[in-house]
Amino acid sequence: MKRWLLLWLSVWAPLLFAADEGLEAGMVNPGHVQKPAWFKESFLELREDLAEAEQAGKGVLLYFYQDGCPYCERLINVNFSQPQISAKTRSKFDLIAINMWGDREVTDLKGKRMSEKQFALGMKVQFTPTLLFLDGKGNVVLRINGYYPPHKFSAALDYASGDAQAGESFAAYLARLNPTPVSGTLHSEVGFMQPPYQLAIKGAKKPLLVLFEQKECPGCDEMHGEAFQRPEIRALLNRFDVALVDIWSEEMLQTNTGEQLTAKEWARRMNIQYTPSLVFFNTMGKEVFRTEAYLRPFHLQAALDYVSSGAYREQKEFQRFVQSRAEALREGGSEVELWK
């Protein structure tokens, strides 16, 4: 009887416990957030990690996390989804993730071996995320206990990589730098389509422009606050049906192909890596062009013109279209300022 009970438990108990935790068999822990692929795959031999980073001219960034931590999720999904922050982090630090409750073996900078949770305890980790920025000698040059929004986190990266004045504290550095926070809001404009979106329209009167954005997005703030306020750009926007999609929203919508998805899932399927991303569809619902990088108003205006005029059908190279457009403007007596 006992042997039968043990066999029954070995087969069914994992599924029962998973059900209690709201999981299906094979799923990861509750609240697990997929970390970016560029995080360092470390054996947690920290002296070796430090030596490799120093050889590459970088520091080491230890990231203590736990599953189910909403602030860790924001760090991954908000901060590191912004290319300028992820690029800066990758160029200046080797980032190593450490589970504060984990059992993997860590060899610390003194050569002592212990579990992740013992190491976290020894480093007095009380909050997640906790981030320790180490210089080439293993000294902690900056410690962040908790979540910093993008503008402040970006400043922390610069400070920890040696941008501060000699002896300057991070608080003094931050006050001197005075980085501008993002608005934390989506900017729906007058004339934009209103959710819930029904985007599977064949034979529409106008092409469709989908703005993939997020609330924590300095580029989105700038685009709406500056570029979209210019009359010449507003006139071009009026040539489109415009939908504003929050890439983290769980709101349902109908995609251009007729699927019913959350905005978050559609953004993932569309491989949106940058905000704002502008994805253009023709009147039959087929994607014809997209922008996925920082654009000043001149190039944004060119992108809108490229699609709304139908030039993309004949001129397949956008940069050639931009050059021809700039030349035509100059010949017509207009001043062309690429950065204004």
C-alpha positions, -999 to +999 in steps of 0.1 A: +000+000+000+028+024+009+047+016-023+015+023-043+009+056-024+045+067-031+042+058-067+009+077-069+024+108-053+055+107-075+032+109-106+004+131-095+018+153-067+037+177-090+006+183-111-015+188-080+010+213-065+012+230-099-025+234-100-025+248-065+000+275-076-020+282-108+005+265-130+003+238-156+028+210-158+061+222-173+054+259-166+079+281-148+075+296-113+047+322-108+058+356-117+088+344-137+100+371-162+121+360-191+155+378-189+171+393-221+194+369-240+223+394-236+225+388-198+257+369-191+255+331-189+277+328-157+289+298-138+288+322-108+326+320-104+326+357-096+364+361-097+365+347-132+335+369-142+353+400-129+385+391-147+367+386-180+348+418-176+380+438-168+397+423-198+368+436-219+370+470-203+337+466-184+325+464-149+302+437-134+266+443-125+251+418-101+213+417-104+195+400-074+159+391-083+130+368-073+101+354-093+069+373-087+087+406-081+067+434-099+097+457-097+120+431-114+094+428-141+095+466-147+133+466-148+132+439-175+101+449-194+104+487-192+140+497-186+157+470-206+131+472-234+145+506-243+174+501-267+195+530-254+194+516-219+201+480-229+229+491-252+245+512-225+243+484-200+258+458-224+286+481-234+296+490-198+288+460-177+285+422-178+252+417-161+248+386-139+214+375-125+213+359-091+181+345-076+180+356-040+162+323-031+182+302-055+203+271-048+230+274-075+265+275-062+282+309-061+320+313-056+324+348-042+353+372-047+372+357-018+368+322-033+342+311-008+315+288-020+278+290-011+243+290-025+227+320-042+205+325-012+234+324+012+253+348-010+223+372-012+220+370+026+257+378+030+253+408+007+224+420+029+199+418+000+165+429+014+148+442-017+144+430-053+157+442-076+190+449-058+218+459-082+255+460-072+278+477-097+314+464-093+345+480-106+375+461-119+388+453-084+354+441-072+346+472-052+309+482-051+308+516-067+270+519-065+243+499-049+206+502-059+181+488-035+149+486-054+136+498-088+147+530-105+127+544-135+145+546-168+158+582-166+173+576-131+185+541-140+203+555-171+220+580-149+231+552-125+247+534-154+267+565-163+277+572-126+288+536-120+309+535-151+330+565-140+311+595-154+310+613-120+334+638-106+360+626-081+344+619-048+309+629-060+281+609-044+253+595-066+228+619-050+250+649-059+256+635-094+219+630-100+210+665-087+237+680-110+226+659-140+188+664-133+177+638-159+142+644-173+116+617-163+092+603-188+055+613-186+043+578-178+013+582-200+001+573-235-006+602-258-037+597-278-042+625-303-074+640-317-084+621-348-068+588-338-089+556-339-104+546-306-102+512-290-114+485-291-096+483-324-110+465-354-080+466-378-089+439-403-103+463-429-099+453-466-103+481-491-101+509-465-102+545-477-068+553-460-037+533-452-033+522-416-005+535-392-001+516-360+020+534-333+034+508-309+043+527-278+046+523-240+040+546-211+076+547-200+090+560-233+110+592-237+110+588-275+072+586-274+069+618-253+092+636-277+074+624-308+040+635-296+051+667-278+073+680-307+070+662-340+032+656-340+026+693-331+041+705-364+014+714-390+032+696-419+033+664-399-003+667-387-013+671-424+005+639-432-010+620-403-044+629-415-038+607-446-038+576-423-061+558-399-039+559-368-041+534-340-021+538-308-012+504-292+003+500-257+028+471-261+021+459-225-016+462-225-039+431-220-067+448-239-081+427-267-080+439-303-086+427-338-053+426-357-049+435-394-052+397-402-084+394-382-070+376-352-083+384-317-052+391-295-042+412-266-021+442-276+008+427-257+007+395-276+003+413-310+033+434-302+053+403-294+042+386-326+051+417-346+085+415-330+083+451-316+117+458-300+117+495-298+092+523-288+079+541-306+077+518-336+056+529-365+042+501-386+024+510-419-002+489-436-017+494-471-055+496-476-057+459-479-041+453-445-006+443-456+024+457-438+044+478-463+069+497-441+080+503-405+104+525-385+121+511-354+146+537-344+148+573-331+136+597-357+138+635-357+108+653-374+124+655-409+128+617-412+095+611-395+078+634-420+097+615-448+084+582-436+048+594-435+052+608-470+069+576-483+038+555-475+010+580-479+022+591-514+026+555-525+063+561-532+072+528-515+058+509-544+083+523-569+113+532-547+121+502-525+150+519-507+137+544-481+171+562-478+171+570-515+136+584-512+148+606-483+177+619-503+155+626-534+130+643-512+156+665-495+170+675-529+136+684-542+129+705-511+162+724-515+156+730-552+122+744-543+139+769-520+131+752-487+157+748-460+163+712-450+174+707-414+179+670-407+181+673-370+156+701-362 
